[in-house]
Amino acid sequence: MNPIIQVEHFSKRYGDFTAVEDISFTVDEGSIFAFLGPNGAGKSTTINTLCTILDKTEGTLTINGHDVSRERGLVRKDIGIVFQDSTLDAQMTVEENLKYHCAFYKVPKNEVRERIAFALDLVELAQWRRAAVGSLSGGMKRRLSLARALLVPSGGRRLPEGWSMTQRCCFWTNLPPVWTRRPGPMCGNTFSGSRSRRT
């Protein structure tokens, strides 16, 4: 398999405080990688650096062959992120939010309809595609955020901490069809029960 994420000897320091010290790992294309650990272990710091939000102190981090420090624009085109707090436009409909995301990531126009339909079916929101996001429940907004992340053509997906048990079960249950069509997700979580759902 081809590595989709590579981290070699990554360290992140803030002055005298070391948030992450010399870690290395590889995530192969099509695999599922769960990044587990207690609060303060450095999961968010590592993932935020991979997402080009933070700068590294030392090491090499690449996504889909692109260096996260030198090729930030290319890395951002290759990743989808489900943020812990909603970044959806509450005034737009479910479908409009997804179309906007497709346009932002330059998804080919002839693929937009199919991708949106696939993502909405996956998270069981197809019947709400014309509903305003502001009218959705918190759980439905979470699922919509996941659907939006799955629209990205390639690369990895960063999934959030803080999901409810129901949301986790929905995600892990629906992973197989996603796995066959997209490179696998990277999940950051403090919830040890996630281990039992990894395959």
WOPEZI-V278167 format. One record per helix or strand of 3 or more residues. SS is the DSSP state (H for helix, E for strand). FROM is the first residue (numbers start at 0). LEN is the number of residues. Records with the same first field share a line. If there is no record, write none. Layout:
SS=FROM-LEN, FROM-LEN
//
This chain:
E=2-12, 16-12, 32-4, 57-6, 156-3, 185-4
H=42-8, 71-6, 93-11, 108-14, 125-3, 132-3, 137-12, 164-9, 174-5, 191-6
//
